[in-house]
Amino acid sequence: MSILTVKNLSHGFGDRAIFEDVSFRLLNGEHVGLIGANGEGKSTFMNIITGKLEPDEGTIEWAKRARVGCLDQHTVLQKGQSIRDVLKSAFDYLFKLEEEYNQICEKLSNVSPEEMESLLEDMGTIQDILTHNDFYIIDAKVEEVARGLGLCDIGLDTDVNDLSGGQRTKVLLCKLLLEKPDILLLDEPTNYLDEQHIEWLKKYLLDYENAFILISHDIPFLNSVINLIYHMENKKLTRYVGNYDDFVRVYEAKKQQLEAAYKKQQQEIAELKDFIARNKARVATRNMAMSRQKKLEKMDIIELEKEKPKPEFNFKEAGASGKLIFETRDLIIGYDSPLSKPLNLKMERGQKIAIIGANGLGKTTLLRSILGEIKALSGEVELGDYLKIGYFEQETKENNYNTCIEEIWSEFPSFNQFEVRLSLAKCGLTTKHIESKVMVLSGGEQAKVRLCKLINKETNLLVLDEPTNHLDVDAKEELKRALLEYKGSILLICHEPEFYRDIVTDIWNLEAWTTKVI
């Protein structure tokens, strides 16, 4: 049964087309990976099918009574609500059905036999829905999913107003999973989860009986949960059966076949043109030349798609720092209450350290405390000599009305326009992106703008807070290569072991130092 049918969809922003005549069909139980490079329109597609954006052309049809679940990070969570309250609200529709069931029970004593039969049938239907959707084990279900995503560590009675952005997103994801909609729409859910909880989500989605569409650049995660790929490229959407590895194999084969056919056709065109040029003037061969000309005019010309610009990250390195990068003495991090035990940490020149651990334990807080951006609760940090620090923050500021050119120019006023454009192009951004405002770019494109600032600054210490979030496969591979070649020191927060394992010399697990119960 078809849950979603998209027909002849076209959409764009200004003079930049995103989709042209795209069609898509989702069947019940299909597990779809929606993939493509940054800026190809994956999140835009999600916004169109959920009605947040109106397409320029085309139709979107949902199955009747289809329940659609989408992770909306702008959902308002009311102060005074506990995490448990929010999670139980996932079952509001079931509580309403229970009310209806009870009202039917009250009516049964005063109805005719015919009405009784109809009401009993309704009761049976409601009973089936309640049972199928775990109504009688709600509390156990809430605990199970909350534990899987690490919310029990925070405490289910915690006021949602006291949560960090990442914890808040976890609550919304948890509520969404508990709702068990007919179709789940997940846009990069692993960006907000640590390794342990990614593993739990992987198992959950593998067993998920309904349909979902997943956007993710985490290839091992994507590979393990999907059975269909829709690839977004050059304003088209192409369907591939299988996981991401299957897609890569078929995509590369098709690309090679097309290139071979293109070369063969170009050779044939060249031979036809040469024959026509040599023979059209001679009376004896003019008819043959005209025949070749007609063949040439009727030919369906094969066109190769333009190669997307691939990013090139090369960090500018400053002179060597002192031997000591930083040292902490009895450092306790946190805001209103401690997030860590007293920390006595030391980093020396040449070390490349990954900081890992569950969300909410203070990984970003530790980085910012070391850099002096926030005050620690107690203890001290000594920074080494001759440090040239490059800091990549996890998220960009909201509503950045600068164009990409203005954003880079404000950081490097000595650059001329050619140098600014070249720097952004080297990060994989096209002319359209470069001239756009930062706020209209996708998460991955915005990350590339921030990386552009970082690679053009001379550094000997890189402090990177989740740099792989939102980056597409090509950008992630190039960033890994650049960090492997970087001669300076690196302090890195990352939840993807396959990314950081080859780069780092040491791993610090914040779970060993936290004051929280893990």
N, C-alpha and C positions, 0 to 999 in steps of 0.2 A: 504494500500500500504506500502511495506517495504522500509524504508529510509536507513537503515543500516543492513547489514548481516555480522556477524563474524562467521567463521567456523574453528573449530579444532585449536584454537589458543594456542600456547605454547611459553613461554618466561621466561627467567631468567637472573640473573646477577651472573657471575662466576659459582660457584657450588650451588647457591641458586635459586631454581625454584620458580617462582611467579605464573605462570599459566600452567596448563597441560590439553590440549585438551578441551579448553573452547569454547562454541558456544553461540551466542547472536543474537537476532533479535529485531530491533526497528521499530514499525509501526508509521505511521503518526498520530500525536495528542497524543501519549502516553507521560505521565509525569512520568519519572522514577527516583527513588531514588537509587543511587549506594552506598551501605553501607558495612561496614566491619571494623575490628579493624585496628589500626595504623599499617602500614607496610604490609597489605595484598595485596596492588597493585592497589588501586583505581586510583591514579593519573597516574600510569604507564599505566593502561588500556586506560585512556583518551589520553595519549601521543601516544599510538600505533594507536588508531582509527583516530587520526588527522595527522598521518604520521610523527610525530616528532621522533618516535622510530620504528625500523623495528622489527617485531616479529621473533622469531627463526623458528617458523612454523605456518602455517595457512594462511587464506585469509581474507581480509577486503574489502567488496564491498559496495560502496555508490550508492544510486539511481542516475540516470542520472540527471545532472543539480541541484542536491541537494545543497542548500546554507547552509553551516555549520558555526555557530558562536561560537567562543571559547574565553574565557577571557584570553588573553595573556598579563601578566604583564610586559613582556620585550619589548612590542611595543614601538617604538621610537616616542616620541611626540616632534615636532620641536619647538625650541625657536622662539617666534614671532607669534605663533599660539594662538588664544584665545580659551577658552573652547567652545565657540559657533562654531568656525571654525571646531574644531575636531568633534563636535556632528553633524554638518551639513554634514560632509564628509561621514556619515553613508548612505547618500542618493546619493552618487556619481553615482551609477549604474542607478538611476532614472534620474539624470541630463543627462546622456549619452543617455538614451531612449528618453528624450525630444528632444535632438539634432537630433536624428534619425527621430523623428516625424516631426520636422520642415523641415528636408531635403526632406522627402516624400512630404510634402505640396508644396515645391518648384518644385518638379518634375511633379506634377499633371497636369499642363497646357500643357505639351509637351509629352503626352503618348497616346498610343492607348487605345480604350475602354477595351480591355482584360487586359492590364497592369494596367489600372486605377482600375479595379475591385480587382486585387491582392493587389495593394497598399492601397486601402481603407480598405481591410481586415486587412492588417498589422497595419494601423492606429488605427483600432478598438481594436485590440489586445493590442497595446501599451497603448491606452487610458484606457483600463480596468486595466492593470498593474499599471499605474500611480495612478488611482483612488483608487484601492484596497490597495496600499501601502502609502496612505496619502500624496501623492506628493503635492497636492494643499493646504495642511494645515501644511507644514513642520515646519514653525516657531512656530506655536501653539503646534505642537507635541514635538518639541525640548524643549520648555518651560515647557510643562506638565511633561515629564520624568525627566528633570533636576531638577524641583521643587520637584518631588517625592523622589529623591535621595539626596536632599540638596545642589545641585550645584548652585542654584540661590542665596543661602546665601553667597556663595563665590563671586559670580558675574560672569556672562557668558562672560564678556569681559576681564577677568583675563588671563594673559599669562600663558600657561601651564607649562612653565619653573619655575614659582614661586610656584608651588603646592607641598605639602607634598606627601610622598609615598601613604598614604591612600586616599588623595584627587585625586591623579593621577589614582588610581585604580577605584575610583568612576566614573571618566570621561570615562574610558575604558568600564566599565560595562554599563554606560548610553548609550554610542555609540552602544554597542552590542545590547541592547534592542531596540534601534531605528531602527537597521538594520532588525529586525524581520526575522531572518533566518528560514529555514525549520526545523532546529534543533539547540537548544541552549545547549552548554556544559558548565556547571557552577561548578567550583571546590571551594567549601566553600566560596560562595559569602558573607555570613553574617559576616565573619571575619572582613570586612572593613566597616561595617555599624553599626549605632547606632539603638536603639529600634524603633524610629519613622520611620526610613527609611527601616528597616527590615519589618515593618508592611506594608509599601507601596509596597515593592517588593513581599511580600506574596500575596497581592491582584492582582498585575500585573501578576504573574505566574499562579494564579488560573484562570484568564481569558485568558491566552495565548493559542491561537488556534493551534499553531504548537507543535512539540515534543520538549522535553528537557530531558537531563540527569543531575541530580543534585547530587553532593557529599556534604554532610553536616552532622556534628555531633550535630547540633542544632535540637533536636528531635521535639519540638513543631512546629518549622518552617517546617521541613521535613513533618511531619504528615499532615499539612494543605494544602500542594500543590501537593502531588504526588498521583498517583493511581496504581503504580506498584513498587515493590522492587526487585532489583537484589542484592543478598547477596554474598559477596566475602569472602570465607573462605577455608583454606586448598587447595589452588590452583584451586578451583572450583568456578563457578558462578551459583547460583540457583535463579530461578524466583518465586516470590510470588505475588499474586494479592491482591491489597489493600494498605493501608498506613502502617506506621511503627508499630503501635499497632497491626494491623492484622498480620503482619509478626511475631512479638514476640510471639503471641498466637499460630500460626501454627508451628513455629520453635521449641518452647518448647514442644508442643505435639509430634512432630516428634522425637525429641530427647528422650523423655520419652519412646515412642514406641520402638525406636531402642535399648535403654538400657534394656527394658523388654525382647525384642527378643534375645538380646545378652546373658542375664542371663539364659534364658530358653535353648538356644543352648549350652551354656557352661555346663549346668547341664546334657544335653543329651550326650554331648561329654564325660563328665566324666563317665557317666553310661556305654556308649559303650566301652570306654577304660578299665573300670573295668571288664566288661563281657568278653572282648577279653583276658585280662590278666589271668582271672580265668579259661577260657575254651579252650584256643588254644592248650594246651598240652594234653588234654584228647581226645581219639579217638572218643568217643560217641558224644562229643559236638564240635569237631574241625570245622565241616562244618558250624555250627551256628556262631562260632567265626569268620570264614572267611567271612561269609555273612555280619556280623557287621563291619568287617574291610573294606569291599568294600563300605558299606554305609558311613562310616567315611571318606574314601578317596574322595567320590563324593560330599560330603557336601560343600556348599558355606559358607565359614566361615565369620561370621559377625565381622567386626572390628570397634571398637570405635575410633573416632578421638582423638588425644592427646589434652588435655585441654591446651588452650593458657595460658601462665603465666599472672596472674592478678596483676596489680600494687599494691604496698603497700607503702603509703606515711605516714611517721611518722616524724614530724619535731622535731629536737633536740632543746630543750629550754635552753637558757642561764638564769642567775640570773635576778631578776627583774630590770627593768629600773627605773629611777627617775619618779616622778609623771608626769612631763611634757615630752611629746614626742617631740613636736615642737610648735613654735608659730611664726606667720608671722606678720610683722608690715608694713602696706602700701606697700605690695609686688605687684609689677607689672611685670608680666611675658611676654615674647615675644622674638623676635629676632630683626628684623629691626623696627617693629612697635608693640605697645602693643596688647596683646591678652586678657588682663583682666583689670578690674577696680582695684584700690588699695585693696589688700586682707588682712584682719585681721582675720586670722584663728588660731585655737588652737586645739591641739590634746593631750589627756591625756592617761596615762597608762590604758590598758584594753579596750580602744575604738577599734572598728572594723568598718572602714569607707569605703563605696563604693563611688568612684568618677564617676559620669555619665554625659552624655551630648553628643551633636552631635559631629561627627568627625571634626577635624580641629579647635576646640576651645581651645586646649592647655592642654588636660588632661595629656599627657606624659610630656609636657613642665613643668607643675606644679610639677609633681613628681621629675623631674630632677633638677628643681630649688630648691626645698626643700632639696634634698640630696646634693646640692652644685656641681652637675655635670655640670651645665651651670649657667652662671651669669644672674641674674635677671636684668631687665631694671632699676628698682629702688626699694627701700625698703630693708628690711632685714629679715633673717630667723634665729631664735634661736633654736638650737637643744638641747634636754634635756641631762641629764647625764646618763652614764652607758648604752648607746644604743648599741646593737649588731644587726646590720641591715642585713637582707637578701633581695636582690633585684633581682626580676625576670623581665628581659627585654622582651619587646614584640617580638622582632626578634633576631635571632642569627646572628653572623657575617658570611659573605659569604665566600665560598671556604675554609671551615675549613678542612685541610688535616689531622688533628689528628684522630687517632682511638678513639672510645669511652673510651677505657682503658686509653689512653694517656691523654685525656681531663680531666678525673677525677683525674688521678695521678698528673697532673700538679697543680691541686687545693689542693689535699690532699697527699703530698709526703710521709707522715708517714704511709699511708695505704700499706699493702702488696697486692700482686696480687689477692689473694683470697678475701680480703675485698673489693677491687675495683669491682671485678666481682659480688660479692654478692650484693653490693649496686646497681649496674646497673640492676641486675636480679630482685631485689625487686621493681624496677620501671617499670617492665613489659617488659624488653628487653631480647631477646633470645641470645644464644651464637653467632649466626650469626650476630646479630645486634651489640653485644658488641665488636666483632672483626673487624667490618666495620669502614670505615672513616665516620666522622660525616656528611660530605657534601653529601654522597650518601643516607642518611636516609630520610624518609618522614618527613614532618613538625611535625607530632605528635610524631614520635620517637625522633626527635631533641629536642622537648619540654620536653620529659621525661629525656633526658640527662641533660638538664638545671635544671630540678626539682631535679635530683639526687644530683647535687652540692648543691642545696638549703637545702635539708632535712638533709644533712650531716654536715651542718654548724650550730653552736650554735647561736640562734637568740632570741631576745625578741621583734623585730619589723620586720614584713614581708611587703615589698613593692612590690606589684604584678601588672604588667602591662599586662592586657588581658591574664591571664594564661590559659584560657580555649580554646583559638584559637588552632585549629588542634587536640585537644585531643579527643580520642574516648570516647564512652559512659562510659565504665568501669573506665577509667582513670579520667574522669570528676567527676563521683560519688565518687571515692576514694579520690580525692583532696578535694571535698566538705566535706567529713567526717573528713579528717585530719584538715581542717581549722576550723571546728566546735569544734574540741577537743583542738585546739591550745590555750594556756593560755596567750600568748603574745598579742601585738597589731597588727592590720592589716590595711594597706592602700591599697585599691584594685581598679583598673580600670577594669570594666567589662560591656559588653552590654547584658548580659543574666540575666534578673531578677530572673528566676527560679533557677539560680545558687547562686546569691549573697544574695537574700532576707532573707534566714534563717541564714546567717552567720553574717551579719553586724548589728551594733547597730545604725549607722547613715548613711545617704545618703547625699552627697554634689553634687548638680547639677550645673555644670560649666556654664550652660546657664543663671543662675541668675547673674553671675559675668563677663560675656564676654563683650567685646567692640563691638563685631560683631552683626549685625542685624539677629535675629533668625526668 
